[in-house]
């Protein structure tokens, strides 16, 4: 099988860890961009990447490039490729367009023009035309225009890869699975300590933490990938790759625990963990984090997504102060990480973060912060800062 170029899309701030994931999987010519990483591999690697990558949102397969500065050259460029290689007149397709250009203002217009070019080609050659299906297309085409550069790619994934297939129950604002996995990897989580999410919501951090710890492929529970509808779909190859990935699953010898004070959240988290077939690794309890203390010996790794003002009605200053007080008094020997879009609130934690990483949670600029709780007097001496100070 021949190697070809692919592009893995990701969130801002995850490019380096996605590149590392790809390299460890065996990708060739790995190059980081902005919110994307390009690489080369064969068809089997395309299957493997979709199954395995934790921090990829989509994997695109570019098929050609051309220049266009008006609708005529765009139409001509799209019509210039042989679309019968990818679909036939009885199948369906959809076009996703992204436009950053002074020559084209609207992605909807671009999608429509590209659709017309493909449909007209089929109608001229066969007298028939493929239909548009936005929900379940046989082929998903990605058009990206940057200035006058038009990139045409096939979407190998289909629905965003954050849709792992295990989460059916959600809370008010569940964290995206790819965002959760990336945060865990940035935090250095490797499954070699106990783990706690003290505000676990629907259980996303717990599920992703368990899959990282056990080396379970991220999208093993997913029902479908776009490439399964392609003309060159190889079911036997896909099955053998899936089987070889599952042989690499490893044992986990620590605990993964989640707390939430809302009974409804606890039930949803338990349902999702069961759907992911991870309930043997994860324990979820109805607890208010502020009333808890560290229950394990040795190091503890904490990662969580505290509620923010847009999500829940909380008293911001008091809430973040309680996070700092609870960590400081009750969780010695702990590395605690959390993400917040409320940058003002961080000064109320009363602890000095040892790391701050800029990320985005949906459209909100956020910070992933790390607090190190030392054993004994060292944490008091070096980690506390006056209330309200940076």
Secondary structure, 3 states (H helix, E strand, C coil): CCCEEEEEECCCCCHHHHHHHHHHHCCEEEEECCCEEEEEECHHHHHHHHHHCCCCCEEEEEEEEEECCCHHHHHHHHHCCCHHHCCCCCCEEEEEEEEECCCCCCHHHHHHHHHHHHHHHHHHHHCCCCEECCCCCCEEEEEEEECCEEEEEEECCCCCCCCCCCCCCCCCCCCCHHHHHHHHHHCCCCCCCEEEECCCCCCHHHHHHHHHHHCCCCCCCCCCCHHHHCCCCCHHHHHHHHHHHHCCCCCCCCCEEEEECCHHHHHHHHHHHHHCCCCCCEEEEECCHHHCCCCCCCCEEEEECCCCCCCCCCCHHHHHHHHHHHHHHHCCCEEEEEEECCHHHHHHCCECCCEEEEEEECCEEEEEEEEEECCCHHHHHHHECCCCCC
